[in-house]
């Protein structure tokens, strides 16, 4: 008999009919004898409806009060699902974040979980009840209602699984698992049976938006086996777990991630002196703009070129900051481009395999795709290319790394 | 400097625009130097929307879970109003029933307030904040969310006023006060400046639905001066307070209440023996049907006739119960009528004035309205008449008791 935490997102509980289906699913899962803790999001659209309401009052709604409002969305779904379970003869009880109690810090709208009291939940499980918990919300030391920020229900699920030492945390979504790349771009993309936390982090942060990054970090930190599954289709999903090299025949590359949300900015001919990187990026960061890739090449004639990428929405603001800095530094030229895309190959297997990067560059060269920037980490290689070549590049890499092949059993 | 509790109902906070208007009103009230505690209902329609959602899951939604859902309605309005106040530079903070904490018993959907912790509120008032509290909700000893039942926000307002020993509890509604009778029936009806708790109770329970009965009882018990006012119109409203005979020139009758929601049932020729009333009403009460008026006249030939009224919705059920009882008792006949109306004159003044009832009967006789049943209490006389004469009877009584006259100043 296992203890499983199951998390269902907003579309999974978006209508009463869907809530009934989830209840049916839980009833079946429980018939197999497992102890179940369910974490729910608000009905899809509800959080936006509430934010819209608040914005009608003020462009900058008071964060504490916004949390009081936003937390109501999950309160409705946990009650509805619990009713649907009890109707089916499944003993169940709902808890808000405050009732559990999920203690967070006081950073309203983006709070972090500090501690979870598992006493009530354990008692209910012992009494044979399914426990239905509101995701996304908690309470601070002073009793103020807090929310964890967008996607925070995943984090609640993982945190609960960690606190309860659950056997698995299952995240139900509208996809049936994590794929080698986006199937809309590569029809031959296939579902991965397993992936490591590290790989998942790289995949997620690079644009495969199946799971919230924070929840994967959390799961990795506390070693909570995470499983991504489809809410309304049967199937094993994808298990995200630690890297068990002994038991897993490691593929070199697990997947191809990509992202067209970025823009690049370059400043040429800056003096090649210590501290220049900080002088360029300090003001960008001070303007609250997040920087992703940063590339600086070797200097010549005592000057160097410096390139970095930001989210496209921040491009104009970043350019303004950079132009000012360039003038101060006496740089030769500032340029930028928003028509770029980032493509990355991700896999823990590349740690022990040489030549992965060159195989990537070769595949791109074959398609005569020019590489504008390169950056690498232990388990990924990212390149920036012209946006129009994105699909071509992803397909070429998917084939080059033999990801098109049907999934091997037991992989 | 006074401490005032102001309660605004669902229509007063039904839209963002109205919430802004209420915020403006509170800003002005605060400028006069009063300490303010605001109690809010959910946006009008929201509670029904949530109940509908729950009913889609189950005809009999689990009461505990229904409360988890229903309590979200006020949580949204308190947050919105607090945002609107802070936007105006008025320091404010919102509290749910749990946060206050408003301790209730565990009777979900119809809980009773046991105790209110005034510590947080007093601290906030001391710090110059307006405190915005969710009406209608509380929390039981075990931390379960409870609701007080329909109209419970009035009760929250009064209970808070009692706990804080507030100078006044102001209930803002869509009428500008309590009237001598329904102005839709009698255009000459006039607003009362003052009315006693007892009179208000009789008026409210008889169908003048300005205030929830429980809140008036509560206010009377703890002697909290209650004032009924219009949310969006200026005016003194109606003060509901204890009977201060010294200072008030007591009118004989304060108002005419009426009700067409009842039906009457009669059983004729039951044996006139001890315990027969219980034998007739016991089964009715056991079927959870509430009985209002009960009339039993003197016996003749060792049998008696017995008549009572119930809510029209309960008429069929009550009739079934009564027919069974009548057979068991060997009664002669059972009959009933749903086309009836109850008209009552209410006033603490009648305690010390003889002849009030006869003046009532005289006025009805003049209009040749037949009286079917009569029942009296210390401060009211009620009669049941044929429904079609209702308006005629109310107007005749309003004139007979000189209620048509314009309000005297200082009354």
Boltz contact constraints between the chains, C-beta under 6 A:
constraints:
  - contact:
      token1: [A, 16]
      token2: [B, 56]
      max_distance: 6.0
  - contact:
      token1: [A, 56]
      token2: [B, 16]
      max_distance: 6.0
  - contact:
      token1: [A, 57]
      token2: [B, 80]
      max_distance: 6.0
  - contact:
      token1: [A, 57]
      token2: [B, 83]
      max_distance: 6.0
  - contact:
      token1: [A, 57]
      token2: [B, 84]
      max_distance: 6.0
  - contact:
      token1: [A, 58]
      token2: [B, 83]
      max_distance: 6.0
  - contact:
      token1: [A, 58]
      token2: [B, 87]
      max_distance: 6.0
  - contact:
      token1: [A, 61]
      token2: [B, 83]
      max_distance: 6.0
  - contact:
      token1: [A, 62]
      token2: [B, 83]
      max_distance: 6.0
  - contact:
      token1: [A, 62]
      token2: [B, 86]
      max_distance: 6.0
  - contact:
      token1: [A, 65]
      token2: [B, 79]
      max_distance: 6.0
  - contact:
      token1: [A, 65]
      token2: [B, 82]
      max_distance: 6.0
  - contact:
      token1: [A, 65]
      token2: [B, 83]
      max_distance: 6.0
  - contact:
      token1: [A, 65]
      token2: [B, 94]
      max_distance: 6.0
  - contact:
      token1: [A, 68]
      token2: [B, 75]
      max_distance: 6.0
  - contact:
      token1: [A, 68]
      token2: [B, 79]
      max_distance: 6.0
  - contact:
      token1: [A, 68]
      token2: [B, 94]
      max_distance: 6.0
  - contact:
      token1: [A, 69]
      token2: [B, 76]
      max_distance: 6.0
  - contact:
      token1: [A, 69]
      token2: [B, 79]
      max_distance: 6.0
  - contact:
      token1: [A, 72]
      token2: [B, 72]
      max_distance: 6.0
  - contact:
      token1: [A, 72]
      token2: [B, 75]
      max_distance: 6.0
  - contact:
      token1: [A, 72]
      token2: [B, 76]
      max_distance: 6.0
  - contact:
      token1: [A, 75]
      token2: [B, 68]
      max_distance: 6.0
  - contact:
      token1: [A, 75]
      token2: [B, 72]
      max_distance: 6.0
  - contact:
      token1: [A, 76]
      token2: [B, 69]
      max_distance: 6.0
  - contact:
      token1: [A, 76]
      token2: [B, 72]
      max_distance: 6.0
  - contact:
      token1: [A, 79]
      token2: [B, 65]
      max_distance: 6.0
  - contact:
      token1: [A, 79]
      token2: [B, 68]
      max_distance: 6.0
  - contact:
      token1: [A, 79]
      token2: [B, 69]
      max_distance: 6.0
  - contact:
      token1: [A, 80]
      token2: [B, 57]
      max_distance: 6.0
  - contact:
      token1: [A, 82]
      token2: [B, 65]
      max_distance: 6.0
  - contact:
      token1: [A, 83]
      token2: [B, 57]
      max_distance: 6.0
  - contact:
      token1: [A, 83]
      token2: [B, 58]
      max_distance: 6.0
  - contact:
      token1: [A, 83]
      token2: [B, 61]
      max_distance: 6.0
  - contact:
      token1: [A, 83]
      token2: [B, 62]
      max_distance: 6.0
  - contact:
      token1: [A, 83]
      token2: [B, 65]
      max_distance: 6.0
  - contact:
      token1: [A, 84]
      token2: [B, 57]
      max_distance: 6.0
  - contact:
      token1: [A, 86]
      token2: [B, 62]
      max_distance: 6.0
  - contact:
      token1: [A, 87]
      token2: [B, 58]
      max_distance: 6.0
  - contact:
      token1: [A, 94]
      token2: [B, 65]
      max_distance: 6.0
  - contact:
      token1: [A, 94]
      token2: [B, 68]
      max_distance: 6.0
  - contact:
      token1: [A, 99]
      token2: [B, 143]
      max_distance: 6.0
  - contact:
      token1: [A, 143]
      token2: [B, 99]
      max_distance: 6.0
